[in-house]
Amino acid sequence: MKKEKISALQLFYVLGGFECGSAIVLGLGSGAKQDAWIVIILAMFCGLILMGVYTQLSVFYPEDSLIQMLPKIIGKYLSYPVIIIYICYFTYIAARNCRDFSELLASSILDEMPIAIVIGSFMILMVYCLRGGIETFGRMGEIVFPIYIFSVIIIWVLLITVERFTINNLTPILGNGFKPVVKEVFPSVLTFPFGESIIITMLLPYVNKKQHIKKVALSVILFSGLLLVINSIMMLSVLGPEIYTESFFPLLESAQMVSIADFLERFDALVILMMVAGVFFKVGCWTFGAAVGISQLFKLKQTHSVLLGICTIISALSLLIGDNFVEFLESGIKYIPIYVHVPLQIIVPILLLCIAFIRKKISYS
């Protein structure tokens, strides 16, 4: 399989969009109410540790993806079930992101259109982009990510103009104690979005200058974390902690309150644009990881046919995850973080790093 390359800057754009992705539209840390922004800060620092684990694995095996390094760390036969689990994981999370995207559109501007059509159209676009390879995806990141950030800044400026905007909504700080904050940090906000950066293990072999990997990876966590903290503060200042906690898409609800001179309204369309851009990065990375993983597992020379099959599975799975949006959210909040994210984002990578470290020590002695 031809090894394409992306620059460290393109990696930053792609991962930055991936980390913020759909998270910027959702109410992260809502269980902590007015302290949601503190939750994100603490989760961000924990996310830096996880990113250090992921990048150190890449330092030990610089030319290998997660799928390729697993047999070298835990052995050929033991690695097979773990590889299959990770491929299924990448596919499943891509499907969840697609469902998030379709539900947002269905609740705002495309309320008459079946979500199957929305998801199918989006995945056709995804296949078209990813068939060009990681280089094409990286160049798309260079174009889309600046637009994404520009849209976020515009929305923040507009939110300040909302009449009910007040920073007093953030008080009292830690008014409910520290326990709700810790409860929200782990496993919820740590695993989404920061723990999802495990996908970097599928991208790092394609970076042309390996010496910049750690710097770029840690910068992504800090940058996206800061962006999400400011975004949470802005939403809380407009909506207040009670509405922020109850709303499915608080940023969309905040943008709907913007009205300049009773003339300029409906800025929620800008939020939809952001969501499209964010999900592009999210689904793109997860789909790429799953397709490359399958290709490497079966030693295929190309991923084009695999991409078509994976995208078809993702489209169908996104519709089957839950009968309705409430059921879909319930599984994502109650079960997925603790039973899926924690083992695959935290426990397994840390164990792999420990084993890899011991192997390297033994080989050098």
C-alpha positions in Angstrom: 0.0 0.0 0.0 1.4 3.4 -1.0 2.5 5.4 2.0 1.2 8.9 1.6 2.3 11.8 3.8 0.8 14.8 5.5 2.6 17.7 7.1 2.6 18.4 10.9 0.5 21.5 10.3 -2.1 19.5 8.4 -2.1 17.0 11.2 -2.9 19.9 13.6 -5.7 21.2 11.4 -7.3 17.7 11.0 -6.9 16.8 14.7 -8.0 20.2 15.9 -11.2 19.9 13.9 -11.6 16.3 15.1 -11.3 17.3 18.8 -13.8 20.2 18.6 -15.9 18.6 16.0 -19.4 18.0 17.3 -18.3 18.7 20.9 -18.5 22.4 20.4 -22.3 22.2 19.7 -23.0 20.0 22.7 -23.2 20.9 26.4 -20.0 19.3 27.8 -20.0 18.9 31.5 -23.6 19.9 31.8 -24.0 17.8 35.0 -21.8 20.3 36.8 -24.1 23.2 35.7 -22.3 26.6 36.0 -19.0 24.8 36.6 -19.0 23.0 33.2 -16.1 25.1 32.1 -14.0 23.9 35.1 -14.9 20.3 34.0 -13.4 20.9 30.6 -10.2 22.4 32.0 -9.6 19.4 34.2 -10.5 17.0 31.5 -8.1 18.8 29.1 -5.1 18.3 31.5 -6.0 14.6 31.8 -6.3 14.5 28.0 -2.7 15.7 27.8 -1.6 12.7 29.7 -3.5 10.4 27.4 -2.1 12.1 24.4 1.4 11.5 25.8 0.6 7.8 26.0 -0.6 7.7 22.4 2.4 9.6 21.0 4.9 7.6 23.1 3.6 4.5 21.5 4.3 6.1 18.1 7.8 7.0 19.3 8.4 3.3 20.0 6.9 2.2 16.6 7.2 5.3 14.4 6.2 3.6 11.1 3.3 1.6 12.5 -0.3 2.4 13.1 -2.1 1.1 16.2 -3.2 -1.9 14.2 0.3 -2.7 13.0 2.0 -2.2 16.4 -0.4 -4.5 18.3 1.1 -7.8 17.0 4.6 -6.5 17.8 3.6 -5.6 21.4 1.3 -8.4 22.5 1.9 -11.1 19.9 0.3 -12.2 16.6 -2.6 -14.3 17.9 -3.5 -12.3 21.0 -3.6 -9.1 18.9 -6.2 -10.3 16.4 -9.3 -10.0 18.7 -8.0 -6.6 19.9 -7.5 -5.4 16.4 -11.1 -6.4 15.4 -12.4 -4.7 18.5 -10.7 -1.4 17.6 -11.9 -1.6 14.0 -15.4 -2.1 15.3 -14.9 0.8 17.7 -13.8 3.2 15.0 -16.8 2.2 12.9 -19.3 2.5 15.7 -18.1 6.0 16.9 -18.2 7.2 13.3 -21.9 6.0 13.1 -22.7 7.9 16.4 -21.2 11.1 15.0 -23.3 10.7 11.9 -26.4 10.3 14.0 -25.5 13.4 16.0 -25.1 15.4 12.8 -28.4 14.1 11.2 -30.4 14.8 14.4 -29.1 18.4 14.6 -30.1 19.0 11.0 -33.5 17.3 11.6 -34.2 19.5 14.6 -33.3 22.8 12.8 -33.3 23.3 9.1 -34.3 19.9 7.6 -37.2 18.8 9.7 -39.1 17.4 6.8 -36.3 15.3 5.4 -35.7 11.7 6.5 -32.4 11.3 8.4 -31.5 8.4 6.2 -31.2 10.8 3.2 -29.1 13.2 5.3 -26.7 10.5 6.4 -26.5 8.8 3.0 -25.7 12.1 1.3 -23.0 13.0 3.8 -21.3 9.6 3.6 -21.2 9.8 -0.2 -19.3 13.0 0.2 -17.0 11.3 2.7 -16.2 8.4 0.4 -15.4 10.9 -2.4 -13.0 12.8 -0.1 -11.3 9.8 1.5 -10.7 8.0 -1.8 -8.2 10.7 -2.5 -6.1 9.4 0.4 -4.8 11.0 3.6 -3.0 13.8 1.5 -6.4 14.9 0.1 -7.9 14.8 3.6 -5.0 16.8 5.0 -5.5 19.5 2.3 -9.2 19.6 3.0 -8.3 20.2 6.7 -6.2 23.3 5.6 -9.2 24.7 3.9 -12.0 23.7 6.3 -10.4 24.2 9.7 -9.8 28.0 9.4 -13.4 28.5 8.2 -14.5 26.5 11.2 -12.6 28.6 13.7 -13.7 31.8 12.0 -17.3 30.7 12.3 -16.8 30.0 16.0 -15.4 33.4 16.7 -18.2 35.1 14.8 -20.8 33.2 16.9 -19.0 34.3 20.1 -19.1 37.9 19.1 -22.8 37.6 18.3 -23.6 35.9 21.6 -22.2 38.9 23.5 -24.9 41.1 21.8 -27.7 38.9 23.3 -29.6 40.9 25.9 -29.7 38.2 28.6 -25.9 37.6 28.3 -24.3 37.9 31.7 -21.1 36.4 33.1 -22.9 36.2 36.5 -24.4 32.9 35.2 -21.1 31.3 36.1 -21.5 32.0 39.8 -21.3 30.7 42.4 -18.1 28.9 41.3 -18.1 25.4 42.8 -21.4 26.2 44.4 -22.4 22.6 44.4 -19.0 21.4 45.6 -16.2 19.6 43.8 -18.0 16.2 43.5 -20.2 17.0 40.5 -17.2 18.4 38.6 -15.1 15.2 39.2 -18.1 13.1 38.2 -18.4 14.9 34.9 -14.7 14.8 34.2 -14.5 11.0 34.5 -15.5 9.3 32.4 -17.7 11.6 30.4 -15.7 14.7 29.3 -12.3 13.0 29.5 -13.4 10.3 27.0 -15.4 12.7 24.8 -13.7 14.5 23.2 -10.2 14.2 24.6 -9.9 10.5 24.8 -11.1 10.1 21.3 -7.7 11.5 20.2 -6.6 7.8 20.2 -7.4 8.0 16.5 -4.0 9.9 16.2 -2.4 6.4 16.4 -3.8 5.7 13.0 -2.6 9.0 11.5 0.9 9.4 12.9 2.6 7.0 10.5 1.6 9.3 7.7 3.3 12.4 9.1 6.4 13.4 7.2 8.4 15.0 10.0 8.2 12.8 13.0 10.2 15.1 15.3 7.2 17.5 15.5 4.6 14.9 16.5 4.6 15.4 20.3 4.6 19.1 20.0 1.7 19.1 17.5 -0.3 16.5 19.4 -0.1 18.3 22.8 -0.9 21.6 21.1 -4.1 20.2 19.6 -5.3 19.2 23.1 -4.5 22.6 24.6 -5.9 24.5 21.7 -9.2 22.5 21.4 -9.5 22.5 25.2 -9.2 26.3 25.4 -11.7 26.7 22.5 -14.2 24.4 24.3 -13.7 26.2 27.6 -14.5 29.6 26.1 -17.4 28.2 24.2 -18.9 26.7 27.4 -18.5 30.1 29.2 -20.3 31.8 26.3 -23.2 29.4 26.2 -23.6 29.5 30.0 -23.6 33.3 30.0 -26.5 33.3 27.5 -28.6 30.3 28.6 -27.8 30.0 32.2 -26.9 26.7 33.9 -30.4 25.2 34.0 -31.2 25.6 30.2 -27.5 24.6 29.4 -28.1 21.4 31.3 -31.4 20.5 29.7 -30.6 21.5 26.1 -29.5 18.8 23.5 -27.7 21.4 21.4 -27.0 24.5 23.6 -24.9 26.4 21.1 -27.7 26.1 18.5 -30.2 27.4 21.2 -27.8 30.2 22.1 -27.4 31.3 18.5 -31.2 31.4 18.0 -31.4 34.1 20.6 -29.2 36.5 18.6 -31.2 39.4 17.2 -29.5 42.5 16.0 -31.9 45.5 15.7 -34.8 43.0 15.2 -33.5 42.6 11.7 -30.5 40.3 11.6 -31.5 36.9 12.9 -31.3 33.2 12.3 -27.6 32.9 12.9 -28.2 29.3 13.9 -27.4 28.5 10.2 -23.8 29.4 11.1 -23.9 26.7 13.9 -25.1 24.2 11.3 -22.2 25.1 9.0 -19.8 24.5 12.0 -21.5 21.2 12.7 -21.0 20.1 9.1 -17.4 21.0 9.2 -16.8 19.4 12.6 -18.5 16.1 11.7 -16.5 16.1 8.5 -13.3 15.8 10.6 -14.9 13.4 13.1 -16.4 10.9 10.7 -13.4 11.3 8.3 -10.8 10.3 10.9 -12.9 7.5 12.3 -13.7 6.1 8.8 -10.1 6.4 7.7 -8.9 4.6 10.8 -11.4 1.7 10.3 -10.6 1.4 6.5 -6.9 1.5 7.0 -7.2 -1.0 9.9 -9.1 -3.5 7.8 -6.6 -3.0 4.9 -3.6 -3.6 7.3 -5.3 -6.6 9.0 -5.9 -8.4 5.7 -2.8 -7.0 4.0 -4.7 -5.3 1.2 -2.8 -3.0 -1.2 -5.5 -0.3 -1.3 -8.4 1.0 0.7 -10.8 2.2 -2.0 -13.1 -0.8 -1.9 -12.9 -1.0 1.8 -14.0 2.6 2.2 -17.1 2.0 0.2 -18.0 -1.0 2.4 -17.2 0.8 5.7 -19.2 3.9 4.7 -22.2 1.7 3.9 -22.0 0.0 7.3 -21.6 3.3 9.1 -24.7 4.7 7.3 -26.8 1.7 8.3 -25.4 1.5 11.8 -26.1 5.2 12.5 -29.8 4.5 11.9 -29.9 1.3 14.0 -28.1 2.7 17.1 -31.4 4.0 18.7 -35.0 4.0 17.8 -35.2 7.7 18.7 -32.8 10.5 19.7 -33.5 10.2 23.5 -32.6 6.5 23.4 -29.5 7.3 21.3 -28.4 9.9 23.8 -29.1 7.6 26.8 -26.8 4.9 25.6 -24.1 7.5 24.7 -24.2 9.0 28.2 -24.8 6.0 30.5 -23.1 3.0 28.9 -20.6 4.0 26.1 -18.2 6.1 28.2 -17.6 3.6 31.0 -17.9 0.3 29.1 -16.4 1.2 25.7 -14.4 4.4 25.9 -12.5 3.8 29.2 -11.2 0.3 28.2 -10.2 1.3 24.6 -9.0 4.8 25.2 -7.3 4.5 28.6 -6.8 1.0 29.9 -5.6 -0.8 26.8 -3.3 2.0 25.5 -1.6 2.3 29.0 -1.1 -1.5 29.1 0.3 -1.5 25.6 2.7 1.3 26.5 3.9 -0.6 29.6 4.5 -3.8 27.6 6.2 -1.9 24.8 8.4 -0.1 27.3 9.5 -3.4 28.9 10.1 -5.0 25.4 12.3 -2.1 24.5 14.3 -2.3 27.7 14.8 -6.0 27.3 15.9 -5.6 23.6 18.4 -2.9 24.6 19.9 -4.8 27.5 
